Amino acid sequence: MTRAHKPRSPGGRDSLATAVYAQVKADIFDFRLLPGARFSESEVAARSGVSRTPVREALLQLAREGYLQVHAKSGWSVSPLDFDQFDHLYDLRIVLELAAVQRLCAGAVVAGLDGLRALWLVSPHDRLTDGARVAQLDEEFHACLVAAAGNPELARVHREITGRIRILRRLDFTHPERIIYTYREHAEILRAVLARKAGRAAALLRAHIEASKAEVRTISLHRLHLAHLDAQVTDKGRGAPRSARRPRAPPKRGSS
């Protein structure tokens, strides 16, 4: 886990808990805290420069979101990456987005898609190149398609699924070529929806999500492998026991 500067905010304990939450979540997302790694509230408090109360609040929130597991009398651990579960969530995401596209193609074009035109139907010269920003816009693209379908319950479930796969999905934009593909694929999907070509839009959307799922699986396994190697080197350099920093449980791996 990275060492964070002491959070300073007039907001009090809630703001401190929010700062700790953001830092620990970033450490998990960037594989500085590896799946299965164990740690204590005291360690987080010392690194963050805060008391254990906001630390516990932050860790409990991360546990509710599925990123952490709490162990009686033995602290906390990062939840293993369960690729079988991620596959199921991606499959559900496909079902939801295909339903939304069918509704959009069957109805009138809504104003909610105007913003997508401005973002994605642009020349290569006007495309963004910042992976983090494109990752955010990609998530918003799919959320906007679902929201535009006009079913609030469909949109609510889709938001929940999006949050649960975000830890992997954001890795899709660590390679520049994936940004290029995303612009092309989003433009094709959007043009098909606007032209009421439901079959083409659905096929393009499914292929786009499946490609992203395969890519993030590959990147995740590669990043985990490199992180494990780095942890081994760090442990040897510090002379620490392997169990002190290495994950105690390997990530679960599903089939492609």
Residue frames as qw, qx, qy, qz and C-alpha x, y, z in Angstrom:
[[0.000, 0.889, 0.458, 0.000, 0.00, 0.00, 0.00],
 [0.392, 0.531, -0.044, 0.750, 1.33, 3.44, -0.82],
 [0.318, -0.396, -0.470, 0.722, 2.03, 5.92, 1.89],
 [0.049, 0.781, 0.449, 0.433, -0.57, 8.67, 1.83],
 [0.128, 0.289, -0.284, 0.905, -0.17, 12.15, 3.21],
 [0.007, -0.363, -0.743, 0.562, -2.29, 12.95, 6.21],
 [0.038, 0.625, 0.612, 0.483, -5.72, 13.98, 4.92],
 [0.113, -0.258, -0.329, 0.901, -6.56, 17.53, 5.82],
 [0.164, -0.449, -0.589, -0.652, -10.12, 18.62, 5.51],
 [0.246, -0.176, 0.381, -0.874, -12.51, 20.69, 7.62],
 [0.682, -0.143, -0.431, -0.573, -15.16, 18.05, 6.99],
 [0.597, -0.440, 0.522, -0.422, -14.08, 15.97, 10.00],
 [0.544, -0.201, 0.814, -0.030, -14.28, 12.20, 10.33],
 [0.748, 0.510, 0.393, -0.158, -16.45, 11.64, 7.27],
 [0.439, 0.847, -0.282, -0.101, -13.90, 13.41, 5.06],
 [0.215, -0.599, 0.772, -0.003, -11.06, 11.41, 6.60],
 [0.689, 0.083, 0.712, -0.106, -12.92, 8.16, 5.97],
 [0.675, 0.708, 0.137, -0.155, -13.55, 9.24, 2.36],
 [0.197, 0.825, -0.524, -0.078, -9.85, 9.99, 1.86],
 [0.403, -0.363, 0.839, -0.047, -8.79, 6.63, 3.30],
 [0.748, 0.366, 0.519, -0.193, -11.44, 4.87, 1.21],
 [0.573, 0.797, -0.119, -0.147, -10.14, 6.48, -1.98],
 [0.008, 0.728, -0.685, -0.029, -6.51, 5.64, -1.18],
 [0.530, -0.166, 0.826, -0.093, -7.10, 1.98, -0.30],
 [0.741, 0.516, 0.385, -0.192, -9.38, 1.53, -3.32],
 [0.424, 0.829, -0.337, -0.138, -6.71, 3.03, -5.58],
 [0.213, -0.550, 0.807, -0.014, -4.13, 0.66, -4.10],
 [0.673, 0.139, 0.713, -0.140, -6.43, -2.27, -4.89],
 [0.659, 0.708, 0.163, -0.195, -7.22, -1.08, -8.41],
 [0.352, 0.822, -0.446, -0.028, -3.54, -0.51, -9.23],
 [0.944, 0.011, -0.312, 0.107, -2.46, -3.84, -7.69],
 [0.121, 0.600, -0.562, 0.557, -0.35, -2.23, -5.01],
 [0.550, -0.192, 0.661, -0.474, -2.54, -4.27, -2.68],
 [0.285, 0.179, -0.856, -0.393, -2.68, -7.71, -4.26],
 [0.786, -0.224, -0.282, -0.502, -5.65, -10.07, -4.17],
 [0.868, -0.220, -0.429, 0.123, -5.45, -12.10, -0.97],
 [0.368, 0.353, -0.428, 0.746, -3.03, -9.70, 0.77],
 [0.514, -0.673, -0.519, 0.114, -3.70, -9.25, 4.50],
 [0.227, 0.391, -0.231, 0.862, -3.30, -6.07, 6.52],
 [0.291, -0.512, -0.679, 0.439, -4.50, -4.47, 9.74],
 [0.020, -0.930, -0.328, -0.166, -6.43, -1.31, 10.52],
 [0.490, -0.768, 0.095, 0.402, -3.41, -0.08, 12.48],
 [0.565, -0.053, 0.462, 0.682, -1.20, -0.35, 9.40],
 [0.217, 0.666, 0.496, 0.513, -3.63, 1.67, 7.31],
 [0.285, -0.931, -0.224, 0.049, -4.06, 4.24, 10.07],
 [0.570, -0.563, 0.213, 0.559, -0.28, 4.68, 10.42],
 [0.463, 0.144, 0.514, 0.708, 0.24, 5.11, 6.68],
 [0.057, 0.728, 0.499, 0.467, -2.70, 7.48, 6.31],
 [0.197, 0.162, -0.331, 0.909, -1.93, 9.53, 9.41],
 [0.522, -0.384, -0.128, -0.751, -5.44, 9.18, 10.85],
 [0.469, -0.253, 0.697, -0.479, -7.10, 7.37, 13.73],
 [0.105, 0.025, 0.982, 0.153, -8.55, 3.87, 13.39],
 [0.385, 0.489, 0.592, -0.512, -12.16, 5.09, 13.46],
 [0.506, 0.653, -0.136, -0.547, -12.25, 6.62, 9.94],
 [0.110, 0.398, -0.872, -0.264, -10.06, 3.75, 8.73],
 [0.269, 0.167, 0.930, -0.187, -12.60, 1.20, 9.93],
 [0.481, 0.609, 0.323, -0.542, -15.44, 3.15, 8.29],
 [0.365, 0.633, -0.482, -0.484, -13.54, 3.20, 4.99],
 [0.022, 0.251, -0.961, -0.114, -12.66, -0.49, 5.14],
 [0.392, 0.313, 0.784, -0.365, -16.21, -1.49, 6.02],
 [0.516, 0.650, 0.033, -0.557, -17.48, 0.42, 2.98],
 [0.292, 0.528, -0.723, -0.336, -14.96, -1.36, 0.75],
 [0.178, -0.029, 0.975, -0.128, -16.04, -4.67, 2.26],
 [0.509, 0.483, 0.509, -0.498, -19.70, -3.89, 1.49],
 [0.510, 0.685, -0.244, -0.459, -18.67, -3.24, -2.11],
 [0.987, 0.139, 0.080, -0.004, -16.88, -6.58, -2.27],
 [0.469, 0.749, -0.404, 0.238, -13.29, -5.34, -2.48],
 [0.019, 0.488, -0.739, 0.464, -12.23, -6.46, 1.02],
 [0.757, -0.327, -0.551, -0.130, -12.93, -9.28, 3.45],
 [0.286, -0.665, 0.446, -0.525, -12.82, -8.92, 7.23],
 [0.717, 0.000, -0.689, 0.111, -11.48, -11.73, 9.40],
 [0.642, -0.737, -0.082, -0.196, -12.27, -12.10, 13.08],
 [0.666, -0.679, 0.233, 0.201, -9.15, -11.34, 15.15],
 [0.704, -0.099, 0.428, 0.558, -6.91, -11.39, 12.09],
 [0.065, -0.478, 0.211, 0.850, -7.58, -8.11, 10.27],
 [0.605, 0.634, 0.110, -0.469, -8.53, -7.60, 6.65],
 [0.501, -0.123, 0.694, 0.502, -7.67, -9.06, 3.27],
 [0.333, 0.397, -0.339, -0.786, -8.17, -8.02, -0.35],
 [0.823, 0.233, 0.395, -0.335, -10.85, -10.11, -2.01],
 [0.489, -0.114, 0.728, 0.467, -9.54, -12.59, -4.61],
 [0.380, 0.370, -0.348, -0.773, -10.25, -11.83, -8.25],
 [0.568, 0.185, 0.789, -0.144, -12.98, -14.29, -9.16],
 [0.104, 0.265, -0.555, -0.782, -12.93, -14.40, -12.95],
 [0.033, -0.354, -0.918, -0.173, -15.86, -16.79, -13.05],
 [0.008, -0.708, -0.540, 0.455, -17.96, -14.18, -11.27],
 [0.015, 0.549, -0.210, -0.809, -16.69, -11.41, -13.54],
 [0.014, -0.032, -0.822, -0.568, -17.69, -13.50, -16.55],
 [0.033, -0.574, -0.815, 0.066, -21.20, -13.85, -15.14],
 [0.030, -0.722, -0.251, 0.644, -21.40, -10.10, -14.51],
 [0.004, 0.353, -0.500, -0.791, -20.20, -9.32, -18.04],
 [0.013, -0.270, -0.896, -0.351, -22.80, -11.72, -19.43],
 [0.034, -0.708, -0.636, 0.303, -25.51, -9.95, -17.44],
 [0.051, -0.603, 0.087, 0.792, -24.23, -6.61, -18.64],
 [0.016, -0.056, 0.732, 0.679, -24.59, -7.80, -22.25],
 [0.032, -0.524, -0.848, -0.078, -28.20, -8.86, -21.63],
 [0.071, -0.747, -0.389, 0.535, -29.06, -5.47, -20.12],
 [0.039, -0.529, 0.290, 0.796, -27.41, -3.42, -22.83],
 [0.032, 0.117, 0.831, 0.542, -28.89, -5.49, -25.64],
 [0.017, -0.659, -0.743, 0.120, -32.33, -4.95, -24.13],
 [0.061, -0.724, -0.123, 0.676, -31.68, -1.22, -24.01],
 [0.065, -0.290, 0.578, 0.760, -30.53, -1.13, -27.63],
 [0.041, 0.377, 0.878, 0.291, -33.63, -3.02, -28.76],
 [0.033, -0.771, -0.539, 0.338, -35.83, -0.45, -26.99],
 [0.098, -0.624, 0.162, 0.758, -33.90, 2.45, -28.47],
 [0.062, -0.104, 0.731, 0.672, -34.11, 1.11, -32.01],
 [0.006, -0.500, -0.852, -0.152, -37.83, 0.44, -31.65],
 [0.092, -0.826, -0.441, 0.338, -38.66, 3.90, -30.34],
 [0.287, 0.933, 0.043, 0.214, -37.91, 7.52, -31.11],
 [0.622, 0.240, -0.294, 0.685, -34.36, 8.86, -30.88],
 [0.421, -0.842, -0.308, 0.137, -34.09, 10.67, -27.59],
 [0.133, 0.940, -0.199, 0.244, -32.12, 13.80, -26.82],
 [0.704, -0.626, 0.333, 0.052, -29.96, 11.82, -24.40],
 [0.861, 0.116, 0.314, 0.382, -27.96, 10.48, -27.33],
 [0.342, 0.919, -0.007, 0.196, -26.97, 13.94, -28.58],
 [0.347, -0.836, 0.425, 0.004, -24.13, 14.13, -26.10],
 [0.804, -0.145, 0.535, 0.216, -22.81, 10.78, -27.31],
 [0.658, 0.680, 0.210, 0.248, -22.67, 12.06, -30.88],
 [0.064, 0.961, -0.217, 0.159, -20.50, 14.99, -29.79],
 [0.537, -0.652, 0.536, 0.008, -18.11, 12.74, -27.88],
 [0.696, -0.123, 0.689, 0.162, -17.76, 9.72, -30.14],
 [0.645, 0.614, 0.401, 0.217, -18.63, 10.77, -33.70],
 [0.074, -0.931, 0.220, 0.282, -15.46, 12.83, -34.05],
 [0.682, 0.634, -0.353, 0.087, -12.42, 12.76, -36.29],
 [0.869, -0.109, -0.292, 0.384, -9.28, 10.93, -35.12],
 [0.331, 0.437, -0.213, 0.809, -7.61, 14.31, -34.60],
 [0.379, -0.539, 0.095, -0.746, -10.24, 15.24, -31.99],
 [0.845, -0.295, -0.442, -0.058, -10.09, 12.00, -30.01],
 [0.453, -0.786, 0.358, -0.221, -8.83, 11.99, -26.43],
 [0.673, 0.377, -0.618, 0.151, -5.73, 9.96, -25.59],
 [0.195, -0.433, 0.664, -0.578, -5.79, 9.95, -21.78],
 [0.400, -0.080, -0.907, -0.107, -6.65, 6.38, -20.80],
 [0.061, -0.282, -0.742, 0.605, -8.23, 7.26, -17.46],
 [0.327, 0.334, 0.089, -0.880, -10.50, 9.85, -19.03],
 [0.492, 0.143, -0.640, -0.573, -11.49, 7.57, -21.91],
 [0.249, -0.135, -0.942, 0.182, -12.25, 4.81, -19.40],
 [0.142, 0.358, 0.539, -0.750, -14.65, 7.15, -17.61],
 [0.432, 0.348, -0.207, -0.806, -16.27, 8.23, -20.87],
 [0.359, 0.062, -0.884, -0.295, -16.58, 4.62, -21.99],
 [0.070, -0.288, -0.867, 0.401, -18.50, 3.79, -18.84],
 [0.252, 0.442, 0.261, -0.820, -20.70, 6.84, -19.38],
 [0.344, 0.215, -0.608, -0.683, -21.34, 5.82, -23.01],
 [0.323, -0.157, -0.926, -0.117, -22.83, 2.49, -22.01],
 [0.033, -0.399, -0.681, 0.613, -24.70, 3.98, -19.05],
 [0.265, 0.363, -0.048, -0.892, -26.20, 6.65, -21.32],
 [0.360, 0.035, -0.769, -0.527, -27.40, 4.05, -23.83],
 [0.261, -0.317, -0.896, 0.166, -29.17, 2.15, -21.07],
 [0.019, 0.433, 0.451, -0.780, -30.60, 5.28, -19.44],
 [0.259, 0.236, -0.321, -0.880, -31.89, 6.54, -22.79],
 [0.237, -0.175, -0.910, -0.292, -34.00, 3.40, -23.12],
 [0.410, -0.400, -0.068, -0.817, -36.29, 4.90, -20.49],
 [0.814, -0.370, -0.433, -0.109, -36.46, 2.02, -17.98],
 [0.190, -0.796, 0.410, -0.404, -35.14, 3.25, -14.60],
 [0.857, -0.360, 0.350, -0.112, -34.94, -0.26, -13.13],
 [0.884, 0.374, 0.030, 0.279, -32.88, -1.44, -16.09],
 [0.283, 0.784, -0.273, 0.480, -30.55, 1.52, -15.54],
 [0.540, -0.694, 0.354, -0.319, -30.30, 0.84, -11.80],
 [0.952, -0.136, 0.262, 0.083, -29.24, -2.78, -12.24],
 [0.722, 0.572, -0.047, 0.386, -26.82, -1.76, -14.97],
 [0.036, -0.847, 0.334, -0.412, -25.18, 0.78, -12.61],
 [0.760, -0.510, 0.375, -0.149, -24.72, -1.93, -10.00],
 [0.939, 0.178, 0.179, 0.232, -23.09, -4.27, -12.50],
 [0.451, 0.782, -0.146, 0.406, -20.86, -1.47, -13.76],
 [0.322, -0.809, 0.380, -0.311, -19.59, -0.76, -10.26],
 [0.871, -0.319, 0.371, -0.039, -18.77, -4.39, -9.60],
 [0.868, 0.266, 0.216, 0.358, -16.68, -4.86, -12.76],
 [0.155, 0.980, -0.110, 0.068, -14.98, -1.45, -12.67],
 [0.553, -0.662, 0.470, 0.189, -11.81, -2.85, -11.06],
 [0.661, 0.024, 0.628, 0.411, -11.13, -4.86, -14.23],
 [0.471, 0.764, 0.420, 0.132, -12.85, -2.72, -16.83],
 [0.034, -0.969, 0.137, 0.201, -10.61, 0.29, -16.28],
 [0.555, -0.425, 0.588, 0.407, -7.59, -1.82, -17.30],
 [0.663, 0.519, 0.504, 0.191, -8.95, -1.96, -20.83],
 [0.297, 0.940, 0.062, 0.154, -7.52, 1.50, -21.45],
 [0.552, -0.689, 0.333, 0.330, -3.93, 0.97, -20.38],
 [0.549, -0.001, 0.593, 0.589, -2.97, 0.21, -23.99],
 [0.140, 0.433, -0.139, -0.879, -3.28, 3.04, -26.56],
 [0.169, -0.007, -0.791, -0.588, -4.66, 0.74, -29.27],
 [0.080, -0.473, -0.862, 0.160, -7.67, -0.11, -27.09],
 [0.080, 0.580, 0.234, -0.776, -8.54, 3.58, -26.99],
 [0.185, 0.281, -0.547, -0.766, -8.51, 3.66, -30.79],
 [0.175, -0.201, -0.934, -0.239, -10.70, 0.55, -31.01],
 [0.016, -0.519, -0.698, 0.493, -13.12, 1.95, -28.45],
 [0.187, 0.490, -0.046, -0.850, -13.67, 5.12, -30.46],
 [0.255, 0.138, -0.736, -0.611, -14.26, 3.11, -33.63],
 [0.189, -0.275, -0.942, -0.007, -16.57, 0.60, -31.99],
 [0.051, 0.522, 0.538, -0.660, -18.59, 3.19, -30.08],
 [0.236, 0.394, -0.252, -0.852, -19.07, 5.19, -33.27],
 [0.272, 0.000, -0.852, -0.446, -20.29, 2.11, -35.14],
 [0.118, -0.400, -0.867, 0.274, -22.69, 1.14, -32.35],
 [0.097, 0.523, 0.309, -0.788, -24.06, 4.67, -32.09],
 [0.263, 0.277, -0.475, -0.793, -24.56, 5.01, -35.85],
 [0.242, -0.159, -0.927, -0.237, -26.42, 1.69, -35.93],
 [0.050, -0.493, -0.720, 0.486, -28.70, 2.76, -33.08],
 [0.154, 0.499, 0.044, -0.852, -29.43, 6.12, -34.68],
 [0.320, 0.205, -0.644, -0.664, -30.22, 4.35, -37.98],
 [0.780, -0.069, 0.267, -0.562, -32.62, 1.95, -36.16],
 [0.698, 0.317, -0.632, -0.113, -30.59, -1.06, -37.27],
 [0.718, -0.538, 0.280, -0.342, -31.30, -3.16, -34.20],
 [0.993, 0.033, 0.023, 0.111, -29.63, -6.35, -35.42],
 [0.611, 0.539, -0.233, 0.531, -26.41, -4.62, -36.41],
 [0.203, -0.737, 0.311, -0.565, -26.34, -2.52, -33.22],
 [0.861, -0.415, 0.197, -0.216, -26.81, -5.61, -31.07],
 [0.941, 0.183, -0.055, 0.281, -24.08, -7.58, -32.89],
 [0.378, 0.655, -0.265, 0.598, -21.63, -4.69, -32.65],
 [0.438, -0.693, 0.276, -0.502, -22.40, -4.13, -28.98],
 [0.959, -0.257, 0.106, -0.049, -21.97, -7.79, -28.07],
 [0.825, 0.341, -0.125, 0.433, -18.65, -8.02, -29.94],
 [0.103, 0.748, -0.257, 0.603, -17.43, -4.81, -28.29],
 [0.625, -0.613, 0.292, -0.385, -18.15, -6.02, -24.75],
 [0.992, -0.059, 0.061, 0.090, -16.78, -9.52, -25.39],
 [0.646, 0.528, -0.209, 0.510, -13.54, -8.04, -26.74],
 [0.156, -0.736, 0.325, -0.573, -13.23, -5.82, -23.69],
 [0.855, -0.427, 0.184, -0.230, -13.85, -8.77, -21.35],
 [0.946, 0.151, -0.045, 0.283, -11.13, -10.83, -23.01],
 [0.405, 0.666, -0.240, 0.579, -8.69, -7.93, -22.96],
 [0.357, -0.714, 0.323, -0.508, -9.10, -7.09, -19.28],
 [0.959, -0.265, 0.095, -0.038, -8.72, -10.74, -18.32],
 [0.821, 0.332, -0.116, 0.450, -5.38, -10.90, -20.15],
 [0.142, 0.707, -0.256, 0.644, -4.18, -7.59, -18.73],
 [0.647, -0.634, 0.173, -0.387, -5.27, -8.52, -15.21],
 [0.977, -0.150, 0.037, 0.149, -3.40, -11.81, -15.20],
 [0.647, 0.468, -0.145, 0.585, -0.32, -10.10, -16.62],
 [0.119, -0.743, 0.221, -0.620, -0.46, -7.28, -14.07],
 [0.822, -0.513, 0.123, -0.213, -0.92, -9.77, -11.25],
 [0.933, 0.095, -0.068, 0.341, 2.07, -11.78, -12.44],
 [0.405, 0.578, -0.200, 0.680, 4.28, -8.68, -12.52],
 [0.410, -0.714, 0.166, -0.543, 2.98, -7.52, -9.13],
 [0.940, -0.339, 0.023, -0.005, 3.78, -10.90, -7.58],
 [0.791, 0.269, -0.129, 0.534, 7.30, -10.77, -8.97],
 [0.091, 0.684, -0.181, 0.701, 7.76, -7.24, -7.66],
 [0.679, -0.631, 0.089, -0.365, 6.47, -8.31, -4.24],
 [0.960, -0.117, -0.075, 0.243, 8.99, -11.14, -4.12],
 [0.553, 0.442, -0.167, 0.686, 11.85, -8.77, -4.91],
 [0.230, -0.713, 0.124, -0.651, 10.61, -6.26, -2.32],
 [0.851, -0.497, -0.004, -0.170, 10.26, -8.90, 0.37],
 [0.885, 0.047, -0.126, 0.445, 13.77, -10.19, -0.24],
 [0.325, 0.575, -0.144, 0.737, 15.18, -6.66, -0.13],
 [0.400, -0.654, 0.156, -0.623, 13.46, -5.90, 3.14],
 [0.214, 0.219, -0.897, 0.319, 14.19, -9.27, 4.68],
 [0.581, -0.105, 0.318, -0.742, 10.54, -9.69, 5.61],
 [0.432, 0.070, 0.896, -0.075, 8.77, -13.04, 5.90],
 [0.038, -0.138, -0.722, -0.677, 6.95, -13.97, 2.70],
 [0.158, -0.589, -0.793, -0.014, 3.64, -14.19, 4.56],
 [0.160, -0.529, -0.305, 0.776, 3.93, -10.57, 5.68],
 [0.202, 0.503, -0.160, -0.825, 3.29, -9.11, 2.26],
 [0.136, 0.070, -0.843, -0.515, 2.47, -11.87, -0.19],
 [0.689, -0.125, -0.125, -0.703, -1.18, -12.78, -0.81],
 [0.391, -0.214, 0.852, -0.275, -2.31, -15.84, 1.10],
 [0.639, 0.377, 0.655, -0.145, -4.84, -16.92, -1.50],
 [0.239, -0.059, 0.592, 0.767, -4.36, -16.94, -5.28],
 [0.451, 0.277, -0.025, -0.848, -6.92, -15.23, -7.51],
 [0.651, 0.257, 0.704, -0.122, -9.64, -17.49, -8.82],
 [0.072, 0.356, -0.569, -0.738, -9.51, -18.02, -12.56],
 [0.712, 0.381, 0.442, -0.391, -12.44, -18.76, -14.77],
 [0.614, 0.183, 0.630, 0.439, -12.55, -20.02, -18.32],
 [0.024, -0.272, 0.281, 0.920, -12.30, -17.70, -21.31]]
